[in-house]
Amino acid sequence: MIICIANQKGGVGKTTTAINVSAALAQKNLRTLLIDLDPQANSTLSYLDRKSIDKTVFDLLVDPAVGIDDVVRSTNLLNLKVAPSRISLAKVEAKLLGEIDGHFRLKDKLERVKEEFDAVVIDTPPTLGMITVNALVAATHILIPIQSSYFALEGTDDLLETIEKIKGRPNPNLQILGAVITLHDRRTVLGRDIIKQIDDVFQGKLFKTTISKSVRLEESPAYKESIFTFAPRSSGAMEYYSLTEEILARV
């Protein structure tokens, strides 16, 4: 399974979800690869030291001679590897634009190593540009984090339209795995109303597990840890473990 975590809206917990779902999959003894396709590189820096990074996904996407094995780095978690990013990835849009195989670069590279991993998780930037399209073309499933806020569904139509276009030609097998509520404040009436709206839009594909606002979830990347090693008894750890259980039940 190749899970693309996408939403062009920023600040909805894509990276937090990528970091912790990939860690949970690895803990379940699945050989897991986390691909950081966000130029901000927050998923990368949550597991790796900047100085240890040589080649990145930028090289992977622009250089035909660079393969996944040239890019991936091991982490302190058994069964989890990371394909790192850095700010130079922002230049990849211009380099791939107009290339006949521009949308297929990541898919083609993953084809060569699909036997090496049981699960791939792709963190994407808050845009629907060439980088995110590469992720959607390569993916088997898309997971959509949505914050339970007043503007939660803003831009959702554009995202769903892009998914339909991808399914129409370059990746007809792409499936919406589901939407997950993130940064949820259970104390507010507004939060409960938004969940109902989101459930209506995604027609039964909203995950039962919601991810609460959590200081622990915000702190863990600074210590280069997932929530499961940083605060294993926290609500964030329990929620991401539960979400991963739901994901595995759906794929």
Sine and cosine of phi, psi and omega as CSV:
sin_phi,cos_phi,sin_psi,cos_psi,sin_omega,cos_omega
0.00,0.00,0.67,-0.74,0.04,-1.00
-0.85,-0.53,0.95,-0.31,-0.12,-0.99
-0.97,-0.23,0.91,-0.42,0.10,-0.99
-1.00,-0.01,0.83,-0.56,0.04,-1.00
-0.98,-0.18,0.93,-0.36,-0.17,-0.98
-0.63,-0.77,0.56,-0.83,0.18,-0.98
-0.12,-0.99,0.84,-0.54,-0.06,-1.00
-0.94,0.34,-0.16,0.99,0.08,-1.00
-0.98,0.18,0.76,-0.65,0.00,-1.00
-0.99,0.15,0.32,-0.95,0.10,-1.00
0.94,0.33,0.46,0.89,-0.03,-1.00
-0.96,-0.29,0.09,1.00,0.06,-1.00
1.00,-0.05,0.39,0.92,0.03,-1.00
-0.88,0.48,-0.76,0.64,-0.06,-1.00
-0.92,0.39,-0.68,0.74,0.05,-1.00
-0.85,0.53,-0.65,0.76,0.02,-1.00
-0.93,0.37,-0.68,0.73,0.02,-1.00
-0.88,0.48,-0.72,0.70,-0.02,-1.00
-0.87,0.49,-0.72,0.69,-0.16,-0.99
-1.00,0.04,-0.51,0.86,0.11,-0.99
-0.93,0.37,-0.65,0.76,0.03,-1.00
-0.90,0.43,-0.62,0.78,0.04,-1.00
-0.91,0.42,-0.65,0.76,0.01,-1.00
-0.91,0.41,-0.64,0.77,0.05,-1.00
-0.89,0.46,-0.67,0.74,0.02,-1.00
-0.90,0.44,-0.61,0.80,0.02,-1.00
-0.92,0.40,-0.38,0.92,0.04,-1.00
-1.00,0.02,0.32,0.95,0.06,-1.00
0.91,0.41,0.44,0.90,0.13,-0.99
-1.00,-0.08,0.76,-0.65,0.05,-1.00
-0.93,0.36,0.94,-0.34,-0.21,-0.98
-0.88,-0.47,0.67,-0.74,0.08,-1.00
-0.88,-0.48,0.82,-0.57,0.11,-0.99
-0.98,-0.18,0.89,-0.46,0.01,-1.00
-0.97,-0.22,0.86,-0.51,-0.01,-1.00
-1.00,-0.08,0.97,-0.23,0.03,-1.00
-0.98,-0.21,0.28,0.96,0.03,-1.00
-0.98,-0.20,0.84,-0.54,0.02,-1.00
-0.84,0.54,-0.35,0.93,0.06,-1.00
-0.93,0.36,-0.35,0.94,0.14,-0.99
0.88,0.48,0.47,0.88,-0.02,-1.00
-0.94,0.35,-0.58,0.81,0.08,-1.00
-0.89,0.45,-0.66,0.75,0.02,-1.00
-0.87,0.50,-0.78,0.63,-0.11,-0.99
-0.96,0.27,-0.17,0.99,0.10,-1.00
-0.97,0.22,-0.28,0.96,-0.03,-1.00
-0.82,-0.58,-0.44,0.90,-0.13,-0.99
-0.84,-0.54,0.46,-0.89,0.15,-0.99
-0.99,0.10,0.69,-0.72,-0.05,-1.00
-0.80,0.60,-0.60,0.80,-0.06,-1.00
-0.94,0.35,-0.34,0.94,-0.04,-1.00
-0.99,0.10,-0.08,1.00,-0.11,-0.99
-1.00,-0.04,0.79,-0.61,0.06,-1.00
-0.96,-0.30,-1.00,0.03,0.06,-1.00
-0.99,0.11,0.49,-0.87,-0.04,-1.00
-0.78,-0.62,-0.05,-1.00,0.03,-1.00
-0.91,0.42,-0.35,0.94,0.12,-0.99
-0.86,0.51,-0.76,0.65,0.04,-1.00
-0.88,0.48,-0.63,0.78,-0.01,-1.00
-0.86,0.50,-0.66,0.75,-0.09,-1.00
-0.99,0.13,-0.43,0.90,-0.09,-1.00
-0.96,-0.28,-0.32,0.95,-0.08,-1.00
-0.93,-0.37,0.93,-0.37,-0.02,-1.00
-0.86,0.51,-0.41,0.91,-0.05,-1.00
-0.99,0.15,-0.23,0.97,-0.04,-1.00
-1.00,-0.07,0.80,-0.60,0.02,-1.00
-0.94,-0.33,0.12,-0.99,0.01,-1.00
-0.82,0.57,-0.67,0.74,-0.04,-1.00
-0.90,0.44,-0.41,0.91,0.04,-1.00
-0.97,0.25,-0.33,0.95,-0.14,-0.99
-0.97,-0.25,-0.64,0.77,-0.17,-0.99
-0.91,0.42,0.54,-0.84,0.06,-1.00
-0.79,-0.61,0.58,-0.82,0.08,-1.00
-0.96,0.26,0.40,-0.92,0.06,-1.00
-0.89,-0.46,-0.03,-1.00,0.05,-1.00
-0.98,0.21,0.01,1.00,0.06,-1.00
-0.98,-0.21,0.77,-0.64,0.09,-1.00
-0.87,0.49,0.68,-0.74,0.05,-1.00
0.98,0.21,0.04,1.00,0.01,-1.00
-0.88,-0.48,0.81,-0.59,0.12,-0.99
-0.85,-0.53,0.37,-0.93,-0.03,-1.00
-0.80,-0.59,0.72,-0.69,0.21,-0.98
-1.00,-0.10,0.96,-0.28,-0.22,-0.97
-0.98,0.18,0.31,-0.95,0.05,-1.00
-0.84,-0.54,0.19,-0.98,0.24,-0.97
-0.42,-0.91,0.10,-0.99,-0.16,-0.99
-0.85,0.53,-0.43,0.90,-0.01,-1.00
-0.88,0.47,-0.31,0.95,0.01,-1.00
-0.88,0.48,-0.40,0.92,0.02,-1.00
-0.87,0.50,-0.40,0.91,-0.01,-1.00
-0.98,0.17,-0.17,0.99,-0.14,-0.99
-0.94,0.35,-0.47,0.88,0.01,-1.00
-0.83,0.56,-0.75,0.66,-0.03,-1.00
-0.92,0.40,-0.56,0.83,-0.04,-1.00
-0.96,0.28,-0.54,0.84,-0.05,-1.00
-1.00,-0.02,-0.33,0.94,-0.03,-1.00
-0.88,0.48,0.82,-0.57,0.00,-1.00
1.00,-0.02,-0.23,0.97,0.06,-1.00
-0.95,0.30,0.70,-0.71,-0.10,-1.00
-0.89,0.46,-0.49,0.87,0.01,-1.00
-0.94,-0.33,0.34,0.94,-0.11,-0.99
-0.82,0.57,-0.61,0.79,-0.03,-1.00
-0.98,0.20,-0.23,0.97,-0.16,-0.99
-0.95,-0.30,0.06,1.00,-0.11,-0.99
-0.84,0.54,-0.76,0.65,-0.04,-1.00
-0.92,0.38,-0.68,0.73,0.01,-1.00
-0.84,0.54,-0.72,0.70,-0.02,-1.00
-0.89,0.45,-0.65,0.76,0.00,-1.00
-0.93,0.36,-0.60,0.80,0.00,-1.00
-0.94,0.34,-0.50,0.87,0.01,-1.00
-0.83,0.55,-0.55,0.84,-0.09,-1.00
-0.97,0.22,-0.26,0.96,-0.05,-1.00
-0.81,-0.59,0.29,0.96,-0.12,-0.99
-0.90,0.44,-0.37,0.93,0.03,-1.00
-0.98,0.18,-0.22,0.97,-0.06,-1.00
-0.99,0.12,-0.32,0.95,-0.10,-1.00
-0.76,-0.65,0.56,-0.83,0.09,-1.00
-1.00,-0.01,-0.47,0.88,-0.05,-1.00
-0.56,-0.83,0.65,-0.76,0.10,-1.00
-0.82,-0.58,0.75,-0.66,0.05,-1.00
-0.88,-0.48,0.78,-0.62,-0.06,-1.00
-0.91,-0.42,0.87,-0.50,0.10,-1.00
-1.00,0.00,0.74,-0.67,-0.09,-1.00
-0.87,-0.50,0.33,-0.95,0.04,-1.00
-0.98,0.21,0.25,-0.97,0.00,-1.00
-0.99,0.17,0.83,0.55,0.06,-1.00
-0.56,-0.83,0.20,-0.98,0.12,-0.99
-0.92,-0.39,0.59,0.80,-0.02,-1.00
-1.00,0.10,-0.29,-0.96,-0.10,-0.99
-0.87,0.50,-0.58,0.82,-0.02,-1.00
-0.91,0.42,-0.76,0.65,0.00,-1.00
-0.91,0.41,-0.62,0.79,0.04,-1.00
-0.88,0.47,-0.64,0.77,0.09,-1.00
-0.84,0.54,-0.66,0.75,0.01,-1.00
-0.91,0.42,-0.68,0.73,-0.03,-1.00
-0.93,0.37,-0.58,0.82,0.03,-1.00
-0.93,0.36,-0.56,0.83,-0.03,-1.00
-0.99,0.14,-0.36,0.93,-0.19,-0.98
-0.99,0.16,0.42,-0.91,0.21,-0.98
-1.00,-0.09,-0.47,0.88,-0.05,-1.00
-0.63,-0.78,0.45,-0.89,0.12,-0.99
-0.86,-0.51,0.73,-0.68,0.07,-1.00
-0.92,-0.38,0.78,-0.62,-0.12,-0.99
-0.91,-0.42,0.96,-0.27,0.11,-0.99
-0.98,0.21,0.69,-0.72,0.01,-1.00
-0.70,-0.71,0.80,-0.60,0.03,-1.00
-0.97,0.24,0.65,-0.76,-0.01,-1.00
-0.99,0.13,0.96,0.29,0.00,-1.00
-0.77,-0.64,0.14,-0.99,-0.06,-1.00
-0.85,0.53,-0.60,0.80,-0.04,-1.00
-0.99,-0.13,0.37,0.93,-0.11,-0.99
-0.82,0.58,-0.69,0.72,-0.13,-0.99
-1.00,0.00,0.06,1.00,0.03,-1.00
-0.89,0.45,0.82,-0.57,0.01,-1.00
1.00,0.03,-0.11,0.99,-0.03,-1.00
-0.88,0.48,-0.61,0.79,0.01,-1.00
-0.86,0.52,-0.67,0.75,0.01,-1.00
-0.90,0.44,-0.67,0.75,0.01,-1.00
-0.90,0.44,-0.73,0.68,-0.02,-1.00
-0.91,0.42,-0.57,0.82,0.05,-1.00
-0.91,0.41,-0.66,0.75,0.04,-1.00
-0.89,0.45,-0.67,0.74,0.03,-1.00
-0.87,0.49,-0.68,0.73,0.00,-1.00
-0.90,0.43,-0.61,0.79,0.04,-1.00
-0.91,0.43,-0.66,0.75,0.03,-1.00
-0.90,0.44,-0.67,0.74,0.01,-1.00
-0.93,0.38,-0.46,0.89,-0.04,-1.00
-0.92,0.40,-0.52,0.85,-0.03,-1.00
-0.64,-0.77,-0.92,0.38,-0.16,-0.99
-0.93,0.37,-0.45,0.89,-0.04,-1.00
-0.55,-0.83,0.97,0.25,-0.05,-1.00
-0.91,0.42,-0.27,0.96,-0.04,-1.00
-1.00,-0.03,0.00,1.00,-0.01,-1.00
-0.90,0.44,0.76,-0.66,0.00,-1.00
-0.86,-0.51,0.60,-0.80,0.14,-0.99
-0.98,0.20,0.94,-0.34,0.01,-1.00
-0.93,0.38,-0.64,0.77,0.04,-1.00
0.42,-0.91,0.09,-1.00,0.09,-1.00
-0.93,-0.36,0.59,-0.81,0.02,-1.00
-0.82,-0.58,0.75,-0.67,0.04,-1.00
-0.97,0.23,0.80,-0.60,0.00,-1.00
-0.86,-0.52,0.25,-0.97,0.05,-1.00
0.77,0.64,0.67,0.74,-0.13,-0.99
-1.00,0.07,0.73,-0.68,0.09,-1.00
-0.95,-0.32,0.97,-0.26,-0.10,-1.00
-0.93,0.37,-0.24,0.97,-0.10,-1.00
-0.98,0.19,-0.28,0.96,-0.14,-0.99
-0.99,-0.14,0.59,-0.80,0.10,-0.99
-0.92,0.38,-0.61,0.79,0.00,-1.00
-0.84,0.55,-0.69,0.73,-0.01,-1.00
-0.85,0.53,-0.66,0.75,0.00,-1.00
-0.92,0.38,-0.61,0.79,0.02,-1.00
-0.91,0.40,-0.65,0.76,-0.01,-1.00
-0.90,0.44,-0.64,0.77,0.01,-1.00
-0.86,0.51,-0.66,0.75,0.03,-1.00
-0.88,0.47,-0.68,0.74,0.02,-1.00
-0.89,0.45,-0.70,0.72,-0.02,-1.00
-0.90,0.43,-0.66,0.75,0.03,-1.00
-0.87,0.50,-0.63,0.78,0.03,-1.00
-0.90,0.43,-0.67,0.75,-0.03,-1.00
-0.91,0.41,-0.66,0.75,-0.09,-1.00
-1.00,-0.07,0.07,1.00,0.21,-0.98
0.76,0.66,0.85,0.53,0.08,-1.00
1.00,0.06,0.04,1.00,-0.02,-1.00
-0.98,-0.18,0.24,0.97,0.08,-1.00
-0.99,0.17,0.78,-0.62,0.02,-1.00
-0.92,0.39,0.58,-0.82,0.03,-1.00
-0.92,0.40,-0.61,0.80,0.01,-1.00
-0.94,0.34,0.74,-0.68,0.15,-0.99
-0.90,-0.43,0.52,-0.85,-0.01,-1.00
-0.98,-0.21,0.89,-0.45,-0.06,-1.00
-0.98,0.19,0.36,-0.93,0.18,-0.98
-0.88,0.48,0.70,-0.71,-0.09,-1.00
-0.46,-0.89,0.80,-0.59,0.08,-1.00
-0.90,0.44,-0.61,0.79,0.00,-1.00
-0.87,0.49,-0.66,0.75,0.03,-1.00
-0.90,0.43,-0.57,0.82,0.02,-1.00
-0.96,0.29,-0.55,0.84,-0.08,-1.00
-0.98,0.18,-0.57,0.82,-0.19,-0.98
-0.84,0.55,-0.64,0.77,0.00,-1.00
-0.88,0.48,-0.50,0.86,0.00,-1.00
-0.90,0.44,-0.41,0.91,0.01,-1.00
-0.98,-0.18,0.20,0.98,0.00,-1.00
0.82,0.57,0.73,0.69,0.01,-1.00
-0.69,-0.73,0.46,-0.89,0.21,-0.98
-0.98,0.17,0.16,-0.99,0.01,-1.00
-0.90,0.43,-0.39,0.92,-0.09,-1.00
-0.96,0.27,-0.45,0.89,0.08,-1.00
-0.98,-0.18,-0.47,0.88,-0.03,-1.00
-0.97,0.24,-0.72,0.69,-0.01,-1.00
-0.56,-0.83,0.96,0.29,-0.15,-0.99
-0.90,0.44,-0.34,0.94,-0.01,-1.00
-0.98,-0.19,0.12,0.99,-0.05,-1.00
-0.97,0.22,0.27,-0.96,0.05,-1.00
-0.89,0.46,-0.59,0.80,0.01,-1.00
-0.87,0.50,-0.66,0.75,0.02,-1.00
-0.90,0.43,-0.71,0.71,-0.01,-1.00
-0.90,0.43,-0.63,0.77,-0.03,-1.00
-0.94,0.35,-0.69,0.73,0.00,-1.00
-0.94,0.34,-0.51,0.86,0.10,-0.99
-0.92,0.40,-0.69,0.73,0.02,-1.00
-0.90,0.44,-0.67,0.75,0.03,-1.00
-0.88,0.48,-0.67,0.74,0.00,-1.00
-0.91,0.42,-0.61,0.79,0.10,-1.00
-0.86,0.50,-0.68,0.73,0.02,-1.00
-0.91,0.41,-0.65,0.76,0.02,-1.00
-0.86,0.51,-0.75,0.67,-0.04,-1.00
-0.91,0.42,-0.48,0.88,0.03,-1.00
-0.96,0.28,-0.35,0.94,-0.05,-1.00
-1.00,-0.09,-0.43,0.90,-0.08,-1.00
-1.00,0.08,0.00,0.00,0.00,0.00
